């Protein structure tokens, strides 16, 4: 197994520099009227979990961490607990160490700051179930083995509902048509405050617009390194929810807010770079991709059936993953083809060297963003290592391909249920090896627990069960 840490990635905790910095930060925060710090991570089920500390305790948290049981690695979305050989018991403790480089004062929650955490054992070692550590390790491996770095971003779609209930039915807070000017006007004050909060928090927004489904909006943000991009995805959702609450709205990031129709996606955008050059632009391959960029895309496609256990981890995910709904449910790629699971985004002429990237579409916001990005990177790196050839491009809707043509092109339907996705994940040694035994077993146990939790429920009941969990 790859070591969890190395000299280039020291384990947090007890370093005088961190303590001194945290002390100075806590003084600065107090002067700005910040009373507490949210310590944030995402569990295996995709649920955001937190502990908070008073601002005056930030230095202690930076030095020694904050206690948190490892049992949350095997929590389900409904807060029941499953177990593996090493996880899920009431024994033991972990320490949550805030990443001071990512600490942000929350504009949407006056009096609070926010920071993602690394989870460290009491013996000072990185916890093998920490998905932020997993993603950091994959990114480091890519640079060490291939000289490749990445830029990434996560799209965030959400449904805006009338408050105040967050446990009952969803009643859209806006009524206009998809992408309609009416929708923008109806929630103009909310979205203006949202943009102001993002700007105050240093989140560069590229687009904010009404989307297709009932009450739905989407925000696209600038690309960062993958760990920072995953952190940003969590921060963006924290902000959307907080600003909505101040306007009397409730929001849902669930894959399927309602049983029928289009759901909320969390598409991943990813580009590979070497020495400042975007490998998805400027090459002599298809649409300017270099040979390694093509193999990276081919690796993602090859592992996509197993990846869905990570990128679409909820039973509700499969209410969204339907053909001909732009969800990308076939192992196919295409240039700017929104029905393909892997969309090659070429970018506008003149900006392609910066904008070209891959969009992975069968992803929703029930997915842990650290786990999803790390797994996609692992799949792509396997393609590079194996020099996997990129199959023939598709155009149009792959659902309309005749069976023989689909087979000839290597186009197959992605798993239509979480149970099918778990079978694929179990059979994918490369992905499970990249995660490591502890984390891979947790993924399987939690997914199987979610399957059991909804046994016998119809689609409406499944949507209701997860509507307010993410």
C-alpha positions in Angstrom: 0.0 0.0 0.0 1.2 3.5 -0.8 2.4 5.3 2.4 -0.2 7.7 3.8 2.4 10.4 4.2 5.9 11.3 3.2 8.4 14.1 4.0 6.8 16.3 1.3 3.4 15.9 3.0 4.0 16.2 6.7 1.3 15.2 9.1 -0.3 18.2 10.9 -0.1 18.6 14.6 2.0 20.2 17.3 4.3 22.2 15.1 5.1 25.6 16.6 4.7 27.4 13.3 1.1 26.2 13.0 0.3 27.1 16.6 1.8 30.6 16.2 -0.1 31.1 12.9 -3.4 29.9 14.4 -3.0 32.2 17.4 -2.5 35.1 15.1 -5.5 34.0 13.0 -7.7 33.6 16.0 -6.8 37.2 17.1 -7.6 38.5 13.6 -10.9 36.5 13.5 -12.0 37.9 16.8 -11.3 41.4 15.6 -13.6 40.7 12.7 -16.4 39.5 14.9 -15.9 35.8 14.2 -16.9 33.7 17.2 -16.5 30.1 16.0 -14.8 28.0 13.3 -16.6 25.2 11.5 -14.3 22.2 11.0 -15.6 20.4 7.9 -15.2 17.0 6.2 -17.4 14.7 4.0 -18.0 11.1 5.0 -18.1 8.0 2.8 -21.9 8.4 2.2 -21.3 11.9 0.9 -22.8 13.7 3.9 -21.0 16.8 5.2 -20.1 16.4 8.8 -18.7 19.1 11.1 -17.5 20.0 14.5 -17.0 23.6 15.6 -14.7 25.3 18.1 -14.7 28.8 19.5 -12.3 31.1 17.8 -10.1 31.2 20.9 -9.6 27.4 20.6 -8.3 27.6 17.0 -4.6 27.4 18.1 -5.4 24.3 20.2 -7.1 22.7 17.3 -4.2 23.4 15.0 -1.7 22.0 17.6 -3.6 18.9 18.8 -6.7 18.5 16.6 -10.3 18.0 17.7 -11.7 14.6 18.6 -14.0 12.8 16.3 -15.0 9.1 16.2 -13.9 7.1 13.2 -17.3 5.5 13.2 -18.5 8.2 10.8 -16.6 6.4 8.0 -19.4 3.8 8.0 -22.4 6.1 8.7 -25.3 6.0 6.1 -27.1 9.1 5.0 -29.9 8.3 7.5 -27.3 8.2 10.3 -27.5 4.4 10.9 -24.2 2.6 11.0 -22.7 -0.3 9.1 -19.3 -1.9 9.7 -16.2 -3.4 8.0 -13.4 -5.5 9.5 -11.8 -2.3 10.9 -14.4 0.4 10.8 -17.8 1.0 12.4 -17.1 0.1 16.0 -17.5 2.5 19.0 -13.8 2.1 19.7 -11.1 4.6 19.1 -10.8 8.3 18.2 -9.4 10.5 15.5 -8.2 14.1 15.5 -9.5 16.7 13.1 -6.8 19.2 12.1 -8.0 22.4 10.3 -6.1 23.3 7.1 -5.2 26.9 8.0 -4.4 27.7 4.3 -8.1 27.1 3.4 -9.7 28.9 6.4 -12.4 31.3 5.2 -14.6 33.8 7.0 -18.2 32.9 6.1 -20.0 35.8 4.5 -23.3 34.0 4.6 -22.9 33.0 8.3 -21.9 36.1 10.2 -19.8 35.2 13.2 -18.4 32.1 11.7 -15.3 30.9 9.8 -14.9 27.6 8.0 -12.0 25.2 7.3 -11.6 21.8 5.9 -9.8 19.2 8.0 -7.4 16.3 7.7 -8.2 13.4 9.9 -5.2 12.0 11.8 -5.0 9.1 14.2 -4.0 9.7 17.9 -0.7 8.1 17.0 0.0 11.0 14.6 -0.6 9.0 11.3 -2.9 9.9 8.5 -6.2 8.0 8.8 -6.6 5.5 5.9 -10.3 6.4 5.7 -9.6 10.1 5.2 -10.7 10.9 1.6 -8.9 14.3 1.6 -5.7 12.4 2.2 -6.6 9.9 -0.5 -7.1 12.7 -3.1 -3.9 14.4 -2.0 -2.0 11.2 -2.4 -3.3 10.6 -5.9 -2.4 14.1 -7.0 1.1 13.6 -5.6 1.5 10.2 -7.4 0.5 11.8 -10.7 3.2 14.4 -10.4 5.8 12.1 -9.1 5.2 9.3 -11.7 4.1 11.2 -14.7 5.0 14.8 -14.2 1.3 15.7 -14.4 -0.6 18.2 -12.4 -4.4 18.9 -12.6 -6.9 21.7 -12.5 -10.4 20.7 -11.5 -13.8 22.2 -10.7 -17.1 20.8 -9.5 -20.4 22.1 -10.9 -23.1 22.6 -8.3 -26.8 22.3 -9.0 -29.4 22.7 -6.4 -33.2 23.1 -6.0 -34.6 26.1 -4.1 -37.7 25.3 -2.1 -40.1 27.3 0.0 -39.3 27.1 3.7 -39.3 26.4 6.5 -39.7 22.6 6.5 -36.6 20.6 5.6 -38.1 17.2 6.2 -41.3 17.2 4.1 -42.3 17.7 0.5 -40.4 19.9 -1.9 -42.3 23.0 -3.0 -40.3 25.1 -5.6 -39.7 28.7 -4.6 -39.7 29.8 -8.2 -42.0 29.1 -11.1 -40.5 30.3 -14.4 -39.3 28.1 -17.3 -35.9 26.5 -17.6 -33.1 29.1 -18.0 -35.9 31.6 -17.9 -35.6 35.3 -17.1 -38.6 34.9 -14.8 -36.7 32.6 -12.5 -33.7 35.0 -12.2 -36.1 37.8 -11.2 -38.0 35.7 -8.7 -35.0 35.0 -6.6 -32.9 38.0 -7.6 -32.2 39.2 -4.0 -31.1 35.7 -2.9 -28.8 35.2 -5.9 -27.3 38.7 -5.6 -26.5 38.0 -1.9 -25.1 34.7 -2.9 -22.7 36.3 -5.5 -21.7 38.8 -2.9 -20.9 36.0 -0.4 -18.9 34.1 -2.9 -16.9 37.2 -3.8 -16.2 37.9 -0.1 -15.0 34.4 0.4 -12.6 34.4 -2.6 -14.7 32.0 -4.8 -14.5 33.1 -8.4 -17.8 32.4 -10.0 -17.9 31.9 -13.8 -21.7 31.4 -14.2 -24.8 31.4 -12.1 -28.1 30.7 -13.8 -31.5 29.0 -13.5 -31.5 25.4 -14.7 -33.9 22.9 -16.1 -35.6 21.2 -13.2 -38.2 22.6 -10.8 -36.7 25.3 -8.7 -33.2 24.5 -9.9 -30.1 26.8 -10.2 -26.5 26.0 -11.1 -23.2 27.7 -10.3 -19.9 27.1 -12.0 -16.7 28.2 -10.4 -13.1 28.6 -11.4 -10.7 25.6 -11.5 -8.1 24.9 -8.8 -5.8 22.0 -7.9 -8.0 19.0 -7.1 -7.8 19.2 -3.3 -8.7 22.9 -3.3 -11.4 22.2 -5.8 -13.0 19.6 -3.6 -12.7 22.0 -0.6 -14.3 24.7 -2.7 -17.2 22.4 -3.6 -18.0 21.9 0.1 -17.7 25.6 0.8 -19.9 26.5 -2.1 -22.7 24.3 -0.8 -22.3 25.6 2.8 -22.7 29.1 1.4 -25.7 28.3 -0.8 -27.5 26.7 2.1 -26.6 29.5 4.6 -27.7 32.4 2.3 -30.9 30.5 1.4 -31.8 30.2 5.1 -31.4 33.9 5.6 -33.9 34.4 2.8 -36.4 31.9 4.2 -35.6 29.2 1.6 -34.6 25.6 1.9 -32.3 24.0 -0.6 -31.7 20.4 -1.8 -28.5 19.1 -3.5 -30.0 15.6 -3.7 -29.5 13.7 -7.0 -33.3 13.4 -7.3 -35.3 15.9 -5.4 -38.4 14.4 -7.1 -38.8 10.9 -8.4 -39.5 12.0 -12.0 -37.6 14.4 -14.2 -34.1 15.8 -14.2 -32.1 15.8 -11.0 -29.2 17.7 -9.6 -25.8 16.9 -11.0 -22.3 17.6 -9.8 -20.3 17.3 -13.0 -16.5 17.1 -12.6 -14.3 19.2 -14.9 -10.7 18.0 -15.0 -7.6 18.9 -17.1 -4.1 17.5 -17.0 -1.1 19.7 -17.3 2.7 19.3 -17.7 5.2 22.1 -17.4 2.4 24.7 -17.8 0.9 23.1 -20.9 -2.6 21.8 -21.0 -2.5 18.2 -22.4 -6.1 18.5 -23.6 -5.1 21.3 -26.1 -2.2 21.8 -28.5 -1.6 18.1 -29.2 -1.8 16.4 -32.6 -4.5 13.9 -31.5 -8.3 14.2 -31.7 -9.5 17.8 -31.1 -6.0 18.8 -30.1 -5.6 16.3 -27.3 -2.1 14.9 -26.7 -1.7 11.1 -26.7 -1.5 11.1 -22.9 -4.7 13.1 -22.7 -6.4 10.6 -24.9 -5.2 7.7 -22.8 -6.3 9.5 -19.6 -9.8 9.9 -21.1 -9.8 6.3 -22.2 -8.9 5.2 -18.7 -11.8 7.1 -17.2 -14.1 5.5 -19.7 -12.8 2.0 -19.1 -13.4 2.3 -15.3 -16.6 4.3 -15.5 -19.0 1.4 -14.6 -17.1 0.9 -11.4 -16.6 4.6 -10.8 -20.4 5.1 -10.5 -20.3 3.4 -7.1 -18.2 6.5 -6.1 -19.6 9.3 -8.3 -23.3 8.2 -8.0 -23.3 6.7 -4.5 -27.0 7.0 -3.5 -30.0 5.0 -4.4 -31.5 8.3 -5.4 -28.6 8.8 -7.9 -30.2 6.2 -10.2 -33.4 8.1 -10.4 -31.3 10.8 -12.1 -29.1 8.5 -14.3 -31.7 8.0 -17.0 -31.0 7.9 -20.8 -31.8 11.0 -22.9 -31.7 13.4 -19.9 -28.1 14.7 -20.4 -27.0 12.6 -17.4 -24.4 10.7 -19.4 -25.3 7.1 -18.8 -23.3 5.3 -21.5 -19.6 4.6 -21.7 -19.1 7.1 -24.6 -17.2 10.3 -25.2 -17.9 13.1 -27.6 -16.8 16.6 -28.4 -19.3 19.0 -26.7 -21.8 16.1 -26.6 -23.9 16.5 -23.5 -25.4 13.0 -23.7 -21.9 11.4 -23.5 -20.7 10.3 -20.1 -17.3 12.0 -21.0 -17.7 15.3 -22.7 -14.6 16.7 -24.3 -14.8 20.5 -23.7 -12.6 22.1 -26.4 -13.2 25.7 -25.4 -13.6 28.8 -27.6 -11.0 29.4 -30.2 -8.3 31.6 -28.7 -8.8 30.2 -25.2 -8.4 26.5 -25.8 -4.9 26.2 -24.3 -6.5 27.3 -21.0 -10.1 26.1 -21.2 -9.9 22.6 -22.8 -10.9 19.9 -20.2 -12.9 16.7 -19.7 -16.3 16.9 -18.1 -17.4 13.7 -16.3 -21.2 13.7 -16.3 -22.5 10.7 -14.3 -21.6 12.5 -11.0 -24.0 14.0 -8.5 -23.6 15.9 -5.2 -24.2 12.8 -3.0 -20.7 12.0 -4.0 -17.9 12.8 -1.7 -15.9 15.3 -3.9 -12.5 14.1 -2.6 -13.4 10.5 -3.2 -14.9 11.2 -6.7 -12.0 13.3 -8.0 -9.4 10.9 -6.6 -11.1 7.9 -8.2 -11.4 9.6 -11.5 -7.8 10.6 -11.4 -6.8 7.0 -10.5 -8.8 5.7 -13.5 -7.2 8.2 -15.9 -3.7 7.5 -14.7 -4.3 3.8 -15.2 -5.2 4.7 -18.8 -1.9 6.6 -19.2 0.1 3.8 -17.6 -1.5 1.2 -20.0 -1.5 3.6 -23.0 -5.2 2.8 -23.4 -6.5 3.8 -26.8 -9.5 6.1 -26.9 -12.4 4.5 -28.7 -14.4 6.0 -31.5 -16.2 9.3 -30.7 -20.0 9.4 -30.7 -22.3 12.2 -31.7 -25.9 12.6 -30.7 -27.7 10.4 -28.2 -26.0 7.0 -27.6 -29.4 5.6 -26.5 -30.4 5.7 -30.2 -27.5 3.5 -31.3 -28.5 0.0 -32.5 -27.3 -2.7 -30.2 -24.7 -4.0 -32.7 -23.3 -0.5 -33.4 -23.1 0.2 -29.7 -21.2 -3.0 -29.0 -18.8 -2.4 -31.9 -18.0 1.0 -30.5 -17.6 -0.2 -26.9 -20.7 1.8 -25.8 -22.5 0.1 -22.9 -25.1 1.3 -20.4 -23.7 2.3 -17.1 -25.2 0.6 -14.0 -28.9 1.2 -13.7 -28.9 0.7 -9.9 -26.5 1.1 -7.0 -26.5 -2.6 -6.6 -25.1 -3.0 -10.1 -22.5 -0.3 -9.5 -21.3 -2.1 -6.3 -20.8 -5.3 -8.4 -18.7 -3.3 -10.9 -16.7 -1.7 -8.1 -16.0 -5.0 -6.4 -14.6 -6.3 -9.7 -12.3 -3.3 -10.4 -9.0 -4.2 -8.7 -7.4 -1.0 -10.0 -9.9 1.3 -8.3 -10.0 -0.6 -5.1 -6.2 -0.7 -5.0 -6.0 3.0 -5.5 -8.4 3.6 -2.5 -6.7 1.0 -0.3 -8.4 -1.8 1.5 -9.8 0.3 4.4 -11.4 2.9 2.3 -12.5 0.5 -0.5 -14.2 -1.7 2.1 -15.9 1.3 3.6 -17.3 2.3 0.2 -18.7 -1.2 -0.3 -20.2 -1.4 3.2 -21.8 2.0 3.0 -23.3 1.4 -0.5 -24.7 -1.9 0.5 -26.1 -0.3 3.7 -27.9 2.3 1.5 -29.3 -0.4 -0.7 -30.7 -2.3 2.3 -32.1 1.0 3.8 -34.4 1.5 0.8 -35.4 -2.1 0.1 -39.1 -2.2 -0.8 -39.4 1.5 -1.3 -40.8 2.9 -4.6 -39.2 5.7 -6.5 -41.2 8.5 -4.7 -40.2 7.1 -1.3 -36.5 6.8 -2.4 -36.5 10.4 -3.5 -38.1 11.5 -0.2 -35.7 9.5 1.8 -32.7 11.4 0.5 -34.2 14.8 -0.4 -32.7 16.7 2.5 -29.6 14.6 3.3 -27.0 16.3 1.1 
